């Protein structure tokens, strides 16, 4: 753990150890099925070893003590650092919940996986590029209603764990200092980082985050990561200029006895641009939870010297990755069920005689419903996305009953006129720390 062998700090050595352990244990979670007892035992044993370091990261706190003769005095004692004392039990709970959700799929179920040597005609073609994953098969008419609802419920539970892990990870990364090496490589201003076109969109008076993202090409993971890197760099530049007391909204330069006034961006406008950029980052994180870490995050992890932050960040990150993987595998099952039901419905519709004055076609209704679902997911901000809290055995789920009605009304408007009230540039900032509800120690067993 000293890191002396590879020339890295103790914090980075511990972070790498947790990351490598998770990769070896969860790296081939290709099916929705319980983990083997051997893998679970190895994970619990070795992660306990790595987390044991946090027991010795302590701080002094004042406490009252009564002596034998009845006198009261205040003394300083050591206890585990506050952030570790609250976050480590929460992450352990998330860990146990994820493994428990996988264990729920033990026993007979209505779906199965084709073997690798199955014919290509049986496997079909995946909708994504993950060709190495096994193909899910369901009965000819799809899953039963009871089974479908149960699997959907499991997906929602895993989704709550994903949100919680993301919130903790984002909060820890916010607490880490920005390395000098990252700052030295930044452009001189936010416009240089964003480019003229992106800068024009963000500084426009009629800015709307959703409309902005619709104009950007987000078709590949690389393009999403590049956009995130450029926006994060501009946010850091603007924050540093706002925190620098020597920067003024305008200043004068004297050249050859002639005074020329050079107008800069006011603090108010720079703060507004920063809010807009952070709103875009929050939407990207919600919309694409599986994208790689940004250059800023990687730089913070690499140069971080705080062992406590390193353990919290890496542990929350691997749980976030596992939750995202489990959700993706569950979605594969639901996707196979949807395809089977559509094929069965199409077959029955061919044999059914046409009816006069019938209701709209089922396919059209499903298309509208799917569009509603996509818009509802895409328009959520991270304010909604990070509202979570711990309970003893499950996480509370929050829903917006008015959301679907709002989205149905928005379908009647033109795409260009669409405005999202949740991501208005005038809204206040959303801070991870404000939305993070820790699992207090007294809630533990």
C-alpha positions in Angstrom: 0.0 0.0 0.0 3.0 2.4 0.4 3.2 2.7 -3.4 7.0 2.6 -3.2 7.2 -0.2 -5.7 5.5 1.7 -8.6 6.5 5.2 -7.5 2.9 6.4 -6.7 1.5 7.9 -3.5 -0.2 5.8 -0.9 -3.6 7.3 -1.9 -3.2 6.4 -5.5 -2.0 2.9 -4.6 -5.1 2.3 -2.5 -7.3 3.7 -5.3 -5.7 1.4 -7.8 -6.0 -1.6 -5.5 -9.8 -1.1 -5.1 -10.2 -0.5 -8.8 -8.3 -3.6 -9.8 -10.0 -5.8 -7.2 -13.4 -4.8 -8.6 -12.3 -5.4 -12.1 -11.2 -8.9 -11.3 -14.4 -9.7 -9.3 -17.1 -7.9 -11.4 -15.4 -7.7 -14.7 -17.4 -10.5 -16.3 -20.9 -9.7 -14.9 -22.4 -10.5 -18.3 -25.7 -12.1 -17.0 -28.4 -11.3 -14.5 -27.5 -14.0 -12.1 -26.2 -14.3 -8.5 -22.5 -14.1 -7.9 -20.7 -17.3 -7.0 -20.0 -17.8 -3.3 -16.2 -17.8 -4.1 -16.4 -14.4 -5.8 -18.5 -12.9 -3.0 -16.2 -14.2 -0.3 -13.1 -12.8 -2.1 -14.7 -9.4 -2.6 -15.9 -9.1 1.0 -12.6 -10.2 2.5 -10.3 -8.1 0.3 -12.4 -5.0 0.3 -12.5 -5.2 4.2 -8.7 -5.2 4.1 -8.6 -2.1 2.0 -11.3 -0.2 3.9 -9.6 -1.0 7.3 -7.2 1.8 6.6 -10.0 4.3 7.2 -10.3 3.2 10.8 -7.0 5.0 11.5 -7.9 8.2 9.7 -9.0 10.2 12.7 -9.6 13.7 14.0 -9.7 15.3 17.5 -13.1 16.2 18.9 -14.0 17.6 22.3 -16.0 15.5 24.7 -17.2 15.7 28.3 -15.8 13.4 30.9 -16.6 12.9 34.6 -13.8 12.1 37.0 -14.1 9.8 40.0 -14.7 12.8 42.4 -17.6 14.0 40.3 -15.9 16.9 38.5 -16.7 17.5 34.8 -14.0 18.3 32.3 -13.7 18.6 28.6 -11.0 16.6 26.9 -10.0 15.9 23.3 -10.4 12.4 22.0 -9.9 10.8 18.5 -12.6 9.5 16.3 -12.9 8.6 12.6 -13.0 11.5 10.3 -16.5 12.8 9.8 -16.8 12.2 6.0 -15.5 8.7 6.4 -17.7 8.0 9.4 -20.8 8.8 7.4 -19.9 7.7 3.9 -18.2 4.3 4.5 -21.3 2.7 6.2 -23.5 4.1 3.4 -21.2 2.6 0.7 -21.1 -0.7 2.6 -24.9 -0.7 2.6 -25.0 0.0 -1.2 -22.5 -2.8 -1.7 -24.7 -5.3 0.2 -27.8 -4.2 -1.5 -26.3 -4.6 -5.0 -25.2 -8.2 -4.3 -28.5 -8.9 -2.7 -30.4 -7.7 -5.8 -28.3 -10.1 -7.9 -29.1 -12.9 -5.4 -32.8 -12.2 -6.0 -32.4 -13.8 -9.5 -31.6 -17.1 -8.0 -33.8 -20.1 -9.0 -36.0 -20.7 -12.0 -36.9 -17.6 -14.1 -38.7 -17.0 -17.3 -35.6 -15.9 -19.3 -32.4 -17.6 -20.3 -29.2 -17.1 -22.2 -28.0 -18.7 -25.4 -24.7 -20.5 -25.3 -21.7 -19.0 -27.2 -21.8 -21.7 -29.8 -25.4 -21.1 -30.8 -26.2 -20.3 -34.4 -26.2 -16.7 -35.5 -29.8 -17.0 -36.7 -30.8 -17.8 -33.1 -28.8 -15.0 -31.6 -30.1 -12.3 -33.9 -28.4 -8.9 -34.0 -27.9 -6.7 -30.9 -29.2 -3.1 -31.0 -25.8 -1.9 -29.6 -22.2 -2.8 -30.4 -21.7 -5.1 -27.4 -21.4 -8.3 -29.5 -19.6 -10.2 -26.8 -22.6 -10.3 -24.4 -24.7 -13.4 -24.4 -28.1 -13.2 -26.1 -31.2 -13.1 -23.8 -34.2 -15.3 -24.8 -37.7 -15.2 -23.4 -40.9 -17.2 -24.1 -42.5 -16.7 -27.5 -45.2 -14.4 -26.1 -42.8 -12.6 -23.7 -42.6 -12.6 -20.0 -45.7 -13.0 -17.8 -47.1 -9.7 -16.4 -46.0 -10.7 -12.9 -42.5 -11.5 -13.9 -42.2 -8.3 -16.0 -43.3 -6.1 -13.1 -40.9 -7.8 -10.7 -37.9 -7.4 -13.1 -38.9 -3.7 -13.6 -39.0 -3.3 -9.9 -35.5 -4.8 -9.5 -34.2 -2.3 -12.2 -35.7 0.6 -10.2 -34.0 -0.6 -7.0 -30.6 -0.9 -8.8 -31.2 2.6 -10.3 -31.6 4.1 -6.8 -28.3 2.5 -5.8 -26.7 3.9 -8.9 -27.9 7.4 -8.0 -26.6 7.2 -4.5 -23.1 6.0 -5.6 -22.9 8.7 -8.2 -23.8 11.4 -5.6 -21.2 10.2 -3.2 -18.5 9.9 -5.9 -19.3 13.4 -7.3 -19.2 14.9 -3.8 -15.8 13.4 -3.1 -14.4 14.6 -6.4 -15.7 18.1 -5.6 -13.8 18.1 -2.3 -10.5 17.1 -4.0 -8.2 19.9 -4.9 -7.6 20.8 -8.6 -3.9 19.8 -9.3 -1.5 22.5 -10.4 -0.6 20.5 -13.5 -4.2 20.6 -14.7 -4.4 24.4 -14.1 -1.1 25.1 -15.9 -2.5 23.4 -19.1 -5.7 25.3 -19.2 -6.3 27.9 -21.9 -6.3 31.6 -21.1 -10.1 32.0 -21.1 -13.3 30.0 -21.3 -13.9 31.0 -24.9 -10.7 29.3 -26.0 -11.6 26.2 -24.1 -15.2 26.0 -25.5 -14.6 27.2 -29.0 -16.5 30.0 -30.7 -19.7 28.1 -31.5 -20.1 26.5 -28.0 -19.2 29.8 -26.4 -21.9 31.6 -28.5 -24.6 29.1 -27.4 -23.8 29.3 -23.7 -23.5 33.1 -23.6 -26.7 33.7 -25.7 -29.5 35.5 -23.9 -32.1 32.8 -24.9 -30.0 29.9 -23.6 -31.7 26.6 -23.0 -29.7 23.6 -21.9 -31.9 21.0 -23.6 -32.1 22.9 -26.8 -28.3 23.4 -26.6 -27.7 19.6 -26.3 -30.0 18.9 -29.2 -27.6 20.9 -31.5 -24.5 19.0 -30.4 -23.4 15.7 -31.9 -23.4 13.2 -29.0 -23.4 10.1 -31.1 -20.3 8.6 -29.7 -18.7 8.2 -26.3 -15.6 10.1 -27.5 -17.7 13.2 -28.5 -19.5 13.2 -25.2 -16.3 13.0 -23.2 -14.7 15.8 -25.3 -17.7 18.1 -24.7 -17.5 17.4 -21.0 -13.8 18.1 -20.8 -14.1 21.4 -22.6 -17.0 22.6 -20.5 -15.3 21.5 -17.2 -12.2 23.4 -18.2 -14.2 26.6 -18.9 -15.9 26.3 -15.5 -12.6 26.0 -13.7 -11.3 29.1 -15.6 -14.4 31.1 -14.7 -14.3 30.1 -11.1 -10.6 31.0 -10.7 -11.2 34.4 -12.3 -14.2 35.0 -10.0 -12.2 34.0 -6.9 -9.2 36.2 -7.9 -9.6 39.5 -6.1 -7.4 41.3 -8.6 -9.8 40.6 -11.5 -12.2 43.5 -12.1 -15.0 43.9 -14.5 -13.0 46.5 -16.4 -9.5 47.9 -16.1 -7.4 50.5 -17.8 -4.1 50.1 -19.6 -1.8 53.0 -20.3 0.2 52.9 -23.5 2.3 55.8 -24.6 0.4 58.3 -22.3 -3.0 57.3 -23.9 -5.4 55.5 -21.6 -7.4 52.7 -23.2 -10.3 51.1 -21.3 -10.5 47.4 -21.8 -13.9 45.9 -20.9 -13.9 42.5 -19.5 -16.8 40.2 -18.6 -18.6 41.2 -15.4 -18.7 39.0 -12.4 -22.4 38.6 -12.7 -22.2 37.4 -16.3 -19.3 35.1 -15.6 -21.3 33.6 -12.8 -24.3 33.1 -15.1 -22.1 31.4 -17.7 -20.7 29.1 -15.0 -24.3 28.2 -13.9 -25.2 27.3 -17.5 -22.1 25.2 -18.0 -22.6 23.3 -14.7 -26.3 22.7 -15.7 -25.1 21.1 -18.9 -22.6 18.9 -17.0 -25.3 17.7 -14.6 -27.6 16.8 -17.5 -24.8 14.9 -19.3 -24.0 13.0 -16.1 -27.6 11.9 -15.8 -28.1 11.2 -19.5 -24.9 9.3 -20.0 -23.9 7.6 -16.7 -21.5 5.2 -18.3 -19.2 7.7 -20.0 -15.5 7.7 -19.0 -14.2 10.1 -16.4 -13.2 13.5 -17.5 -9.6 14.8 -17.7 -10.3 16.9 -14.5 -11.5 13.8 -12.6 -8.6 11.7 -13.7 -6.1 14.5 -12.8 -7.7 14.8 -9.3 -7.4 11.1 -8.7 -3.8 10.9 -9.9 -2.5 13.8 -7.9 -4.7 13.4 -4.8 -2.7 12.7 -1.6 -5.6 12.3 0.8 -6.0 8.5 1.6 -9.5 9.0 2.9 -10.7 10.7 -0.3 -9.0 8.1 -2.4 -10.8 5.2 -0.7 -14.2 7.0 -0.8 -13.8 7.9 -4.5 -12.6 4.5 -5.7 -15.1 2.5 -3.6 -18.1 4.7 -4.8 -16.8 4.5 -8.4 -16.6 0.7 -8.5 -20.1 0.4 -7.0 -21.4 3.0 -9.5 -19.9 0.9 -12.3 -21.4 -2.3 -10.9 -24.8 -0.8 -10.6 -24.7 0.5 -14.1 -23.7 -2.9 -15.4 -26.5 -4.7 -13.5 -29.0 -2.1 -14.8 -27.8 -2.7 -18.4 -28.1 -6.5 -18.0 -31.7 -6.1 -16.7 -32.5 -3.8 -19.6 -31.3 -6.5 -22.0 -34.0 -8.8 -20.5 -36.7 -6.2 -20.7 -35.6 -5.4 -24.3 -35.9 -9.0 -25.3 -39.3 -9.2 -23.7 -40.5 -6.1 -25.6 -39.3 -7.5 -28.9 -41.1 -10.9 -28.2 -44.4 -9.1 -27.3 -44.2 -6.9 -30.4 -43.6 -9.9 -32.7 -46.5 -11.8 -31.1 -48.8 -8.7 -31.4 -47.8 -8.2 -35.0 -48.7 -11.8 -35.8 -52.1 -11.6 -34.1 -52.9 -8.3 -35.9 -52.2 -9.9 -39.3 -54.9 -12.5 -38.7 -57.4 -10.0 -37.3 -60.0 -8.5 -39.8 -60.0 -4.7 -40.1 -62.5 -2.8 -38.0 -64.2 0.5 -38.9 -63.7 3.5 -36.7 -61.1 1.6 -34.6 -58.8 3.3 -32.2 -55.3 4.4 -33.3 -52.8 1.6 -34.1 -51.0 0.1 -31.2 -47.7 0.8 -32.8 -48.5 4.5 -33.0 -49.6 4.6 -29.3 -46.4 2.8 -28.3 -44.3 5.2 -30.4 -45.8 8.2 -28.6 -45.4 6.4 -25.2 -41.7 5.7 -26.0 -41.2 9.3 -27.0 -42.7 10.4 -23.7 -40.4 8.1 -21.8 -37.3 9.3 -23.7 -38.2 13.0 -23.1 -39.1 12.4 -19.5 -35.7 10.8 -18.9 -33.8 13.4 -20.9 -35.3 16.4 -19.2 -34.5 15.5 -15.6 -31.9 17.6 -14.0 -29.4 16.2 -11.4 -31.5 17.9 -8.7 -34.1 15.2 -9.3 -31.4 12.7 -10.2 -29.5 13.0 -6.9 -32.5 13.2 -4.5 -32.0 10.0 -2.5 -31.9 8.8 1.0 -31.1 5.6 2.9 -33.5 3.4 4.7 -32.7 0.3 6.7 -33.3 -2.2 3.9 -34.1 -0.1 0.8 -33.8 3.4 -0.7 -36.8 5.7 -1.0 -38.0 6.2 -4.5 -39.2 9.7 -5.7 -41.5 10.2 -8.6 -42.9 13.3 -10.3 -46.6 12.6 -11.0 -47.0 15.7 -13.0 -44.0 14.9 -15.2 -45.9 12.8 -17.8 -48.6 15.4 -18.2 -46.0 18.1 -18.8 -44.3 16.0 -21.4 -47.5 15.1 -23.2 -48.3 18.8 -23.5 -44.8 19.5 -24.8 -45.3 17.1 -27.6 -47.9 19.5 -29.1 -45.3 22.3 -29.3 -42.6 22.6 -31.9 -39.2 21.3 -31.2 -37.6 24.6 -31.4 -39.9 26.2 -28.9 -39.4 23.6 -26.3 -38.2 24.9 -22.9 -37.3 22.8 -19.9 -38.3 24.5 -16.6 -35.9 22.2 -14.7 -32.8 23.4 -16.5 -33.5 27.2 -16.8 -30.4 29.3 -16.7 -32.0 31.4 -14.0 -32.3 28.5 -11.6 -29.9 28.4 -8.7 -26.9 26.1 -8.7 -27.2 22.5 -7.7 -24.5 21.3 -5.3 -23.9 17.7 -4.7 -23.3 18.3 -1.0 -26.7 19.9 -0.6 -28.5 17.0 -2.1 -26.5 14.3 -0.4 -28.3 12.7 2.5 -25.9 10.6 4.5 -26.8 7.4 6.3 -26.3 8.4 9.9 -24.4 5.9 12.1 -27.3 5.4 14.5 -29.3 3.9 11.6 -27.0 1.0 11.3 -27.5 -2.4 12.9 
